[in-house]
Amino acid sequence: MARYLGANCRLCRREGKKLFLKGDRCYTDKCAVERRNYPPGQHGQNKTKVSNYGLQLREKQKVKRIYGILERQFRLIYQRADRMKGIVGENMLSLLERRLDNVVFRLGFANSRKQARQLVVHRHFLVNGRCVNIPSYTVKPNDVISVAEKSKDNPVIKDALEAVVRRVIPTWLELDKENMKGIVKALPIRQEIEYPIQEHLIIELYSK
């Protein structure tokens, strides 16, 4: 499967915002956006006028990079959201938030979504008592996400849980830190997604 192998900090600099792709580093003064808040490359500091299409494209790229998915997956999520009842943009963000790798990250079992994806693929997590190793798996209300018994001493997961105080766990999730499990209490709503996302720009782009 295709995946991005370049420097994560370049992606944050390209979007001009912290996408929190490097875990703890993003909360320190070493963050690339803090040190060099302009796009990478030799022309990064040149000011250019951005068209409406450019704004829509950048917004789509930003969301793809936040959740760590590629174009084909992202388009499928948009198409699925378009078939659902309700507002397409909010449906799309809800589906992105309910990805298993994102839920693992949100609960604090990993320091970044990239790390969460790797942990899921390596079969460290159970959903309702059954092993699920598909990062794109969509969780539902009342699902229980737990660390597999063999993985409870995994230093990566334990270190991430120690640092969970830096992040706010959304209200639609509940963490039982002692038993290393989390519960999906409800569907995520738009107000709980704190990232500065203008989903209407993405809908306009795909609607052309």
BELKA-V949645 format. One record per residue. N is the residue number from 1. OMEGA is omega as a letter, one per 40 degrees, with the letter a starting at -180 (* if undefined). Layout:
N,OMEGA
N,OMEGA
//
This chain:
1,i
2,i
3,a
4,a
5,a
6,a
7,a
8,a
9,i
10,a
11,i
12,a
13,a
14,a
15,i
16,a
17,i
18,i
19,i
20,a
21,a
22,i
23,a
24,a
25,a
26,a
27,a
28,i
29,i
30,i
31,a
32,i
33,i
34,a
35,a
36,a
37,i
38,a
39,i
40,i
41,a
42,i
43,a
44,a
45,i
46,i
47,i
48,i
49,a
50,i
51,i
52,i
53,i
54,i
55,i
56,a
57,a
58,i
59,i
60,a
61,a
62,a
63,i
64,a
65,i
66,a
67,i
68,i
69,a
70,a
71,a
72,i
73,a
74,i
75,i
76,i
77,i
78,a
79,i
80,i
81,a
82,a
83,a
84,i
85,i
86,a
87,a
88,a
89,i
90,i
91,a
92,i
93,i
94,i
95,i
96,a
97,a
98,i
99,a
100,i
101,i
102,a
103,i
104,i
105,a
106,i
107,i
108,i
109,i
110,a
111,i
112,i
113,i
114,i
115,i
116,i
117,a
118,i
119,i
120,a
121,a
122,i
123,i
124,a
125,i
126,i
127,a
128,i
129,a
130,a
131,i
132,a
133,i
134,a
135,a
136,i
137,a
138,i
139,a
140,i
141,a
142,i
143,i
144,i
145,a
146,i
147,i
148,a
149,a
150,a
151,a
152,i
153,i
154,a
155,i
156,a
157,a
158,i
159,i
160,i
161,i
162,a
163,a
164,a
165,a
166,a
167,i
168,i
169,a
170,a
171,i
172,i
173,i
174,a
175,i
176,a
177,a
178,a
179,i
180,i
181,i
182,a
183,i
184,a
185,a
186,i
187,i
188,i
189,a
190,a
191,a
192,i
193,a
194,a
195,i
196,a
197,i
198,a
199,a
200,i
201,i
202,i
203,i
204,i
205,a
206,a
207,a
208,*
//
